[in-house]
Amino acid sequence: MTYLNGSTEGAWTPCELKFYRRDRGFGFLVPKDGGPDIFIYDALLREAGVLQIPFNTPILAKFKKRTKGLVATDIKLKNSANAYL
């Protein structure tokens, strides 16, 4: 499925972290080109080795459509050399 911003389900989509509450176990990503927010589970961030993350951090995300909206299924973060890991 392709969304208004041109993002395709399962494709890497450039995003930024909009909201994250570790104590609640979730957050939201916003696609850089617009479109609906993408829900992200804390477990996915922990799998990527992320314990703390500032807002507006650039993230590449893959996502799937679920009953309540889009959910991140995989992420890549930029390293200090500005390359995605």
Summary of the structure (lengths in Angstrom):
residues: 85
radius of gyration: 11.9
end to end distance: 25.8
largest distance: 37.4
contacts: 225
relative contact order: 0.24
helix: 7%
strand: 48%
